[in-house]
Amino acid sequence: MSVKPKALRKGARLAVVSPASTPQRHLVDKGVSALRELGYEPVVYPHAYGGGPLYYAGTAQQRVSDLHAAFADKTIDGIICSRGGWGTAELLPLLDTELIRTNPKAFIGYSDHTSLHNYFQTYCDLNTFYAPMVAADFARENGVDRTSWRAVFEGAANWKLTPADGLRVLRPGKAEGVLRGGCISILAQSLGTPWAAETGNSILFLEDIGTKPYQWDRILLHLRWAGRLDTVQGIVFGDMKQCVGPEDMQLLEDAIQHSLRDFAGPVAIGLRSGHVSEPNISMPLGVRCALDCSAEPELNFLESAVV
């Protein structure tokens, strides 16, 4: 049974951390201001602004120390990442599973943080949130989908995403499962490691940035041959506009259909979550949902993601 963190309402204290790459300071500050305007109290942690080595926001030990401190602090209600990039996977062998499990909090981020989502769900039984980040989204004009943010973090039950949120049908059908997934590149690269992605009996959400049609085909084939799609009940893809232009969208969809030709479940595409240029939709990972790929597709969340 997964653990639901507590809801984030006005006055909630949010730890701002950078587990991966160094963000631009002015974007962190702009995003922090936007969070304050929404009524939250952001707390910028020591290594959130970054500083190396290389492109990292600190050493692995420094970055994980911010995460551990945020989970341990009883006054912190949630943890939100500044940006993605690369570096989160370095932290996995350093994480204190018991500390995190016994101090459940909303963990918010996407992209490279797919590694942490999978770890927290698999080893700490903690629901997490594939949702807007400080410098990447809150710093953008209209970068956050407020409706889904409120629904997810204020505890709405039985809410849904529809064609208005970008959903289109690639393959008809209906399925139920636990929502898992994230950035497909990170999921695939975890295979063969002690922290390989868990996808069983799920509705699997997959998205990425800069990934060409043949690369989607290749990565999906990798997941298939690794057995990671064997018990997946349905698949939802992101909006893909950060992967290809309009002229290649049909090729991308054809490549996905080819790679999933033996997959029996429903498939939708177009959900504006993760790497998007429009308002970013918040997704609660670890909760039960139902994918209905009828003429008007819907992704229905069957339970609240928070308590």
C-alpha positions as CSV (number, residue, x, y, z in Angstrom):
1,M,0.0,0.0,0.0
2,S,1.6,3.3,-1.1
3,V,2.0,6.2,1.3
4,K,0.2,9.5,0.4
5,P,2.0,12.7,1.5
6,K,-0.1,15.4,3.0
7,A,-1.8,18.0,0.9
8,L,-0.1,21.3,0.0
9,R,-2.3,24.2,0.7
10,K,-1.7,27.9,1.2
11,G,1.1,28.4,3.8
12,A,2.8,25.1,3.0
13,R,6.6,25.3,3.2
14,L,8.3,23.9,0.1
15,A,12.0,23.0,0.0
16,V,13.6,24.1,-3.2
17,V,16.4,21.7,-4.2
18,S,18.5,20.9,-7.3
19,P,19.3,17.1,-7.3
20,A,20.6,17.3,-10.9
21,S,22.0,20.2,-12.9
22,T,22.7,23.8,-12.0
23,P,19.8,26.1,-12.7
24,Q,20.1,29.8,-13.7
25,R,19.9,31.8,-10.5
26,H,17.5,34.5,-11.9
27,L,15.0,31.7,-13.0
28,V,15.1,30.1,-9.5
29,D,14.4,33.5,-7.9
30,K,11.6,34.2,-10.4
31,G,10.0,30.8,-9.8
32,V,10.3,31.3,-6.0
33,S,8.4,34.6,-6.3
34,A,5.7,32.8,-8.3
35,L,5.3,30.2,-5.6
36,R,5.0,32.9,-3.0
37,E,2.3,34.6,-5.0
38,L,0.4,31.3,-4.9
39,G,0.6,31.4,-1.1
40,Y,3.4,28.9,-0.5
41,E,6.5,29.5,1.6
42,P,9.5,28.4,-0.5
43,V,12.7,27.6,1.3
44,V,15.8,27.6,-0.9
45,Y,18.2,24.9,0.2
46,P,22.0,25.4,0.3
47,H,22.9,23.8,-3.1
48,A,19.7,24.8,-5.0
49,Y,21.6,27.4,-7.0
50,G,24.3,25.0,-8.0
51,G,28.0,25.6,-8.5
52,G,29.6,22.5,-10.0
53,P,31.5,20.4,-10.4
54,L,30.9,20.3,-14.2
55,Y,27.2,21.0,-14.8
56,Y,26.0,19.5,-11.5
57,A,24.4,21.6,-8.8
58,G,27.0,20.4,-6.3
59,T,28.7,17.1,-5.6
60,A,26.5,14.0,-5.2
61,Q,27.0,14.2,-1.5
62,Q,26.0,17.9,-1.4
63,R,22.9,17.3,-3.5
64,V,21.8,14.3,-1.5
65,S,22.4,16.2,1.8
66,D,19.8,18.8,0.7
67,L,17.3,16.1,-0.1
68,H,17.9,14.3,3.2
69,A,17.7,17.6,5.1
70,A,14.4,18.5,3.4
71,F,12.8,15.1,4.2
72,A,14.1,15.2,7.8
73,D,12.8,18.8,8.5
74,K,9.4,18.5,10.2
75,T,8.5,22.1,9.2
76,I,8.9,21.3,5.5
77,D,5.6,20.1,3.8
78,G,6.9,19.3,0.3
79,I,10.0,19.2,-1.9
80,I,10.2,20.8,-5.3
81,C,13.1,20.6,-7.8
82,S,14.5,23.7,-9.5
83,R,15.1,21.9,-12.9
84,G,16.2,18.6,-14.4
85,G,19.2,18.2,-16.7
86,W,21.4,15.3,-15.6
87,G,22.7,14.0,-12.3
88,T,19.9,12.5,-10.3
89,A,20.9,8.9,-10.9
90,E,24.2,9.6,-9.1
91,L,22.3,10.0,-5.9
92,L,20.5,6.6,-5.9
93,P,23.1,4.6,-3.9
94,L,23.4,7.4,-1.4
95,L,19.8,7.7,-0.5
96,D,18.6,7.0,3.1
97,T,15.5,4.8,2.4
98,E,14.4,4.6,6.0
99,L,14.6,8.4,6.5
100,I,12.5,9.0,3.4
101,R,10.0,6.3,4.2
102,T,9.4,7.6,7.7
103,N,9.1,11.2,6.7
104,P,6.8,11.1,3.6
105,K,6.5,14.4,1.7
106,A,5.3,15.5,-1.7
107,F,8.3,15.2,-4.1
108,I,7.8,17.3,-7.2
109,G,9.8,17.3,-10.4
110,Y,10.1,15.7,-13.8
111,S,12.6,14.8,-16.6
112,D,15.9,13.5,-14.9
113,H,14.0,13.2,-11.6
114,T,12.3,10.1,-13.1
115,S,15.1,8.2,-11.3
116,L,13.9,9.6,-7.9
117,H,10.2,9.0,-8.7
118,N,10.9,5.3,-9.4
119,Y,13.2,5.0,-6.3
120,F,10.7,6.6,-4.0
121,Q,7.8,4.6,-5.3
122,T,9.7,1.2,-5.3
123,Y,11.8,1.4,-2.2
124,C,9.9,3.9,0.0
125,D,6.3,3.2,-1.0
126,L,5.8,6.9,-1.6
127,N,3.5,8.5,-4.1
128,T,5.3,11.3,-6.0
129,F,4.4,14.0,-8.5
130,Y,5.5,14.5,-12.1
131,A,4.8,18.2,-12.0
132,P,6.1,21.7,-12.7
133,M,9.5,22.8,-11.4
134,V,10.7,26.1,-10.0
135,A,13.1,27.4,-12.7
136,A,11.8,25.3,-15.6
137,D,8.0,26.2,-15.2
138,F,7.1,28.5,-12.4
139,A,9.6,31.0,-13.8
140,R,7.8,30.9,-17.2
141,E,4.8,33.1,-18.0
142,N,1.8,30.7,-17.9
143,G,4.2,27.8,-17.3
144,V,2.0,25.9,-14.8
145,D,-1.4,24.4,-15.4
146,R,-3.2,25.7,-12.3
147,T,-6.2,23.4,-12.5
148,S,-4.3,20.1,-12.4
149,W,-1.9,21.5,-9.8
150,R,-4.7,22.3,-7.4
151,A,-6.5,19.0,-8.1
152,V,-3.3,17.0,-7.4
153,F,-2.0,18.9,-4.4
154,E,-5.2,19.9,-2.7
155,G,-6.6,16.3,-2.7
156,A,-9.2,16.1,-5.4
157,A,-10.6,12.6,-6.0
158,N,-12.3,11.4,-9.2
159,W,-10.9,14.1,-11.4
160,K,-9.8,13.5,-15.0
161,L,-7.7,14.7,-18.0
162,T,-9.4,15.0,-21.3
163,P,-8.8,16.1,-24.9
164,A,-8.7,19.7,-23.5
165,D,-5.5,18.6,-21.9
166,G,-4.1,17.3,-25.2
167,L,-5.2,13.6,-25.1
168,R,-5.8,11.9,-28.4
169,V,-6.4,8.2,-29.1
170,L,-3.7,6.1,-30.8
171,R,-5.3,2.8,-30.0
172,P,-8.8,2.3,-28.6
173,G,-9.6,0.3,-25.4
174,K,-10.0,0.7,-21.7
175,A,-7.7,-0.2,-18.8
176,E,-7.0,0.4,-15.1
177,G,-3.7,0.5,-13.2
178,V,-1.3,2.5,-11.1
179,L,0.1,5.5,-12.9
180,R,3.9,5.1,-13.3
181,G,6.5,6.3,-15.7
182,G,8.1,9.6,-16.7
183,C,11.0,10.4,-19.0
184,I,11.4,7.3,-21.3
185,S,15.2,7.8,-21.7
186,I,15.7,7.7,-17.9
187,L,13.4,4.7,-17.5
188,A,15.3,2.7,-20.2
189,Q,18.7,3.7,-18.9
190,S,17.8,2.2,-15.5
191,L,17.5,-1.3,-16.9
192,G,20.3,-3.6,-15.8
193,T,20.9,-1.5,-12.6
194,P,19.7,-2.2,-9.1
195,W,17.2,0.6,-9.6
196,A,15.5,-0.6,-12.7
197,A,12.1,0.9,-13.5
198,E,9.0,-0.8,-12.1
199,T,6.2,-0.8,-14.6
200,G,4.0,-3.8,-13.6
201,N,0.2,-3.5,-13.8
202,S,0.5,0.2,-14.6
203,I,-0.9,2.8,-16.8
204,L,2.5,4.0,-18.1
205,F,3.1,7.6,-18.9
206,L,6.0,8.3,-21.2
207,E,7.5,11.5,-22.5
208,D,10.9,13.0,-23.4
209,I,12.6,15.9,-25.1
210,G,14.7,15.9,-28.3
211,T,14.0,12.2,-29.0
212,K,13.5,11.4,-32.7
213,P,10.9,8.9,-34.1
214,Y,13.5,6.1,-34.6
215,Q,14.8,6.7,-31.1
216,W,11.3,6.3,-29.7
217,D,11.0,3.1,-31.7
218,R,14.3,1.8,-30.4
219,I,13.7,2.7,-26.7
220,L,10.2,1.1,-26.8
221,L,11.7,-2.0,-28.3
222,H,14.3,-2.0,-25.5
223,L,11.5,-1.8,-22.9
224,R,9.6,-4.6,-24.7
225,W,12.6,-7.0,-24.8
226,A,13.4,-6.2,-21.2
227,G,9.9,-7.4,-20.2
228,R,8.9,-4.0,-18.9
229,L,5.7,-3.8,-21.0
230,D,4.5,-7.3,-20.3
231,T,2.0,-6.4,-17.7
232,V,1.5,-2.7,-18.5
233,Q,-2.3,-2.2,-18.9
234,G,-2.3,1.0,-21.0
235,I,0.1,3.7,-22.2
236,V,-0.2,7.5,-22.3
237,F,2.4,9.5,-24.3
238,G,3.3,13.2,-23.8
239,D,2.5,15.9,-26.3
240,M,5.8,15.2,-28.2
241,K,6.2,18.8,-29.4
242,Q,9.6,19.0,-27.7
243,C,10.7,15.9,-29.7
244,V,9.5,16.6,-33.3
245,G,7.9,19.4,-35.3
246,P,4.5,19.2,-36.9
247,E,6.0,17.8,-40.1
248,D,7.3,14.7,-38.3
249,M,4.5,14.1,-35.8
250,Q,2.8,11.5,-38.1
251,L,6.1,9.7,-38.5
252,L,6.6,9.6,-34.7
253,E,3.1,8.2,-34.2
254,D,3.6,5.6,-36.9
255,A,6.9,4.6,-35.2
256,I,5.2,4.2,-31.9
257,Q,2.4,2.1,-33.5
258,H,5.0,-0.1,-35.2
259,S,7.0,-0.6,-32.0
260,L,3.8,-1.4,-30.0
261,R,2.1,-3.6,-32.7
262,D,2.0,-6.5,-30.2
263,F,0.8,-4.4,-27.2
264,A,-2.8,-5.2,-26.4
265,G,-3.8,-2.2,-24.2
266,P,-5.2,1.2,-25.1
267,V,-2.7,3.9,-26.1
268,A,-3.2,7.7,-25.9
269,I,-0.9,10.5,-26.9
270,G,-0.6,14.3,-26.6
271,L,-0.8,14.9,-22.8
272,R,0.8,18.2,-21.9
273,S,2.9,17.1,-19.0
274,G,6.7,17.2,-18.5
275,H,8.7,18.8,-21.3
276,V,6.1,21.2,-22.7
277,S,6.0,24.7,-24.0
278,E,2.4,25.2,-22.8
279,P,1.1,25.2,-19.2
280,N,2.6,22.0,-17.6
281,I,0.0,19.5,-16.2
282,S,0.7,17.9,-12.8
283,M,0.6,14.1,-12.7
284,P,0.3,12.1,-9.4
285,L,2.4,8.9,-9.8
286,G,1.5,5.9,-7.7
287,V,-2.3,6.4,-7.7
288,R,-4.9,4.2,-9.4
289,C,-6.3,5.6,-12.6
290,A,-8.4,4.4,-15.6
291,L,-7.5,5.1,-19.2
292,D,-10.5,5.2,-21.5
293,C,-9.5,5.5,-25.2
294,S,-12.9,5.9,-26.7
295,A,-13.8,8.7,-29.2
296,E,-13.3,11.2,-26.4
297,P,-10.3,9.9,-24.4
298,E,-10.1,10.3,-20.7
299,L,-7.5,9.6,-18.0
300,N,-9.5,9.3,-14.8
301,F,-7.8,9.4,-11.4
302,L,-9.7,7.1,-9.0
303,E,-8.3,8.3,-5.8
304,S,-6.7,11.4,-4.2
305,A,-2.9,11.6,-4.4
306,V,-2.6,13.3,-0.9
307,V,-4.1,13.2,2.5
